[in-house]
Amino acid sequence: MDQSFPDVLNDRIAATILSKAISEGLLSREWVAQVSNSLVSSTTQTKGEGEKRLPASDEQNEGGASRSGGTKRPLSAGNRSDPQKMTTNMKEKKKPKAFDLSTKLQRHVAFRLAYDGEAYQGFSQNVGTPGDESVERYLFEALVKCRLIEKRQTCCYSRCGRTDKGVSAFGQIIALKVRSAFPLSTPLSDLPSNPNDSIPVTTTKVNKKTGEEETKTTMVKECDYIKMLNGCLPPELRVISWVPVTEEFSARFSCMSRTYRYFFPRRNLDLAAMRAGLAKIVGDHDFRNMAKMDTEHVSNFRRVIYSAEIIETMGGSGGSREGCYFQIKGQAFLWHMVRNIVQVMFFIGEGKEEPSVVDELFDVEEVPGKPNYQMASDLPLVLHRCDFSNLDMLSSASNLWDVQCHLEKRWNRFKIKSLQIENGIDSIASECTVDSEEVQAWARNKFDVGDDLVVGGGKISWGEALSALEKSGIRPGPHHKPPDHTKLMERGKGLTYEEKVGQMQGKKKERYEAAMAKRKGEGVDKEFYRWKQEQGGSGMGGGRKGGE
């Protein structure tokens, strides 16, 4: 290798090249020192004698190289650092400081979350599973990144609902211990109860010049948890509000009720019949035939439903495209319970089942195994609200504004798409023409209708053809042809609870036995829930209401 010293490079580039060459053994440290000393002496001598001007043809440009490629000027001492010093003082990248949460004040808080379930594979984190796309995975990544917690296992985490893949939420509640903005010595009872309040904090530090202690009092607010987390979370997941809670508060066991909403277009469903069937689920019932039995962890399938209704008029152009939703409020829910209830109501609304089928499904002695039927889709389901007896959250205007604008943006996008599709439906109805005889022959073949179908004569619009088909009970919908329906009570039945337990083995049986061992008596359970439901907190100001 040609070991001529680079005379054009600036200090930083020269230092990098020299350090690399020395570390790989291409140059010796002693040789670099000798060349450096030689250059310094040469430059000093040149300055003492006065530099001779080079001929015009050999004048060097600003970068130090000769325009004609002739003699090159060596680096001057003023443009060059000591190579030996440059190679020995190369600074390594600073490692991030270790985060020790034990030196920070922590407080138990509850967060309200909203998320679009279509973007995730469920709420619960599948720890250690490659490709996990759960809500909790992104939530805990944000919590750790913001240094609000160290890890999930040490933050006293609890959640209210465990929504499945595709299911959304606007009222999900979680609780955990997070870092506070206040000194470790601050009494918990003095901490502000919402993001808007501040309290005086007095700090003492030693003046380095005088050596005397100086005391300073400032007004301090709590960490802006919402802004911090929303800045790290994906756009489909938002934190809405937070509140401090008592140490014994549990997002799961302190919850008094949960409200789910399931959205659907009215189409041609018989809402009156659906309401008659829905009214039957209110009260205390065994829902094993309208849920998925988690036999490993659950042995009691009775649940209390406080209210169940169907709400109409949610925008749209009215008629069959009118928006509706089920609203079901209960103490707690079984796995897939809401979606199974909704599917049974759809069967009733389509005229395939009578409202009395609900009573038959509740009779677990006559029907101990669930009839085989597909539950309703996941995407329209939303965990709308979780209610607590002692939990009052207060949000900040700035954070709510950001969340509102985010939701408005998403609504705008989907509303435009909906209007475009409605325009397409209306367009083909009014502008497309069909032959009435062809429509009549097609309908009789596809839907097996009789001779009472009268479409008209000659060429007609597609809208006129649809009107004639509707008189025979034929209406377009999401399915090209409604599937054949077998009555629920005539279908095959799944295994009973006892049969499923009897077939358990290995780890499933171990989990079942462990869950059964943890069961408490009915009186103990009632006292436990009563105590838990008294826990909570308030964010309405006036000092901390939770966690004393």
Sequence and secondary structure as in RCSB ss.txt:
>XXXX:A:sequence
MDQSFPDVLNDRIAATILSKAISEGLLSREWVAQVSNSLVSSTTQTKGEGEKRLPASDEQNEGGASRSGGTKRPL
SAGNRSDPQKMTTNMKEKKKPKAFDLSTKLQRHVAFRLAYDGEAYQGFSQNVGTPGDESVERYLFEALVKCRLIE
KRQTCCYSRCGRTDKGVSAFGQIIALKVRSAFPLSTPLSDLPSNPNDSIPVTTTKVNKKTGEEETKTTMVKECDY
IKMLNGCLPPELRVISWVPVTEEFSARFSCMSRTYRYFFPRRNLDLAAMRAGLAKIVGDHDFRNMAKMDTEHVSN
FRRVIYSAEIIETMGGSGGSREGCYFQIKGQAFLWHMVRNIVQVMFFIGEGKEEPSVVDELFDVEEVPGKPNYQM
ASDLPLVLHRCDFSNLDMLSSASNLWDVQCHLEKRWNRFKIKSLQIENGIDSIASECTVDSEEVQAWARNKFDVG
DDLVVGGGKISWGEALSALEKSGIRPGPHHKPPDHTKLMERGKGLTYEEKVGQMQGKKKERYEAAMAKRKGEGVD
KEFYRWKQEQGGSGMGGGRKGGE
>XXXX:A:secstr
      SSS HHHHHHHHHHHHHTTSS HHHHHHHHHHHHHHHHHHHHH      GGG B TTSSBTTS      
 GGG   HHHHHH            GGGS EEEEEEEEEE GGGSS SS  TT TT   HHHHHHHHHHHTTS S
 GGGTT EES    TT EEEEEEEEEEEE SS TTS GGGS SSTT EEEEEEEEE TTT  EEEEEEEEE   H
HHHHHTTS TTEEEEEEEE  TT  TTTTEEEEEEEEEEE TT  HHHHHHHHHTTSEEEE GGGS   TTT   
 EEEEEEEEEE   SSSSGGG EEEEEEEES   TTHHHHHHHHHHHHHTTSS TTHHHHHH TTT  S B    
  STTEEEEEEEETTEE    HHHHHHHHHHHHHHHHHHHHHHHHHHHHHHHHHHH EEEHHHHHHHHHHHH   
TT    SSEEEHHHHHHHHHHTT    SSSS      GGGS B   HHHHHHT  HHHHHHHHHHHHT   HHHH
HHHHHHHHT  EE SSSS  S  
